[in-house]
Amino acid sequence: MTKHKIYTMSVSKVYPHYVTKAEKKDRTKEEVDEIIRWLTGYSQEELDAHLEQGTDFETFFAAAPELNPSRKEIKGVICGVRVEEIEEPTMQEIRYLDKLIDELAKGKAMEKILR
């Protein structure tokens, strides 16, 4: 079985799209970073280093200091799939992040996003 191409894609390649999506809805890069830090446990310095190094998504989530246990409360549909039903762990982590960025872009309050 071949890996989905998102696994080998660098986070830094997708990150600007997350920021652009947020900024189009009057949200900020800082809020995007806060979401990523909340989800993964990375510090801002660690996040910046991964973005600078071009770390791929698979490594980014595998190396995360502490995946937030509350992420399991993230529910809903992203890319036509319910995030809570995704069986492959790395893909589920990626989709959790996508869902949180979506919620940010839809104007949801940070307190609600960061369950």
Residue pairs with C-beta under 8 A, 6 or more apart in sequence:
3 58
4 91
6 57
6 91
6 94
7 56
7 57
7 58
7 90
8 56
8 57
8 58
9 56
9 57
10 54
10 55
10 56
10 57
11 50
11 51
11 54
11 55
11 56
11 57
11 60
12 50
12 51
12 52
12 54
12 55
13 54
14 57
15 32
15 51
18 32
18 97
18 101
19 29
19 32
21 101
21 102
21 105
22 28
22 29
22 31
22 32
22 101
22 104
22 105
23 29
24 105
25 104
25 105
25 106
25 107
27 104
27 105
27 107
31 104
31 110
32 101
32 104
33 44
33 47
34 110
34 114
35 97
35 100
35 101
35 104
35 113
35 114
36 42
36 47
36 97
37 43
37 44
37 47
38 68
38 114
39 64
39 67
39 68
39 71
39 93
39 96
39 97
39 100
40 47
40 60
40 61
40 64
40 65
40 66
40 67
40 68
41 64
41 65
41 66
41 67
41 68
42 50
42 64
42 65
46 65
50 60
55 63
57 90
57 94
58 90
61 67
61 90
61 93
61 94
62 90
67 93
70 114
70 115
71 93
71 96
71 115
72 84
73 115
74 83
74 84
74 96
74 99
74 100
74 115
75 82
75 83
75 84
76 82
76 83
76 99
77 83
78 95
78 98
78 99
78 102
79 95
79 98
81 95
83 92
83 95
83 96
83 99
86 92
86 95
100 113
103 112
103 113
104 110
104 113
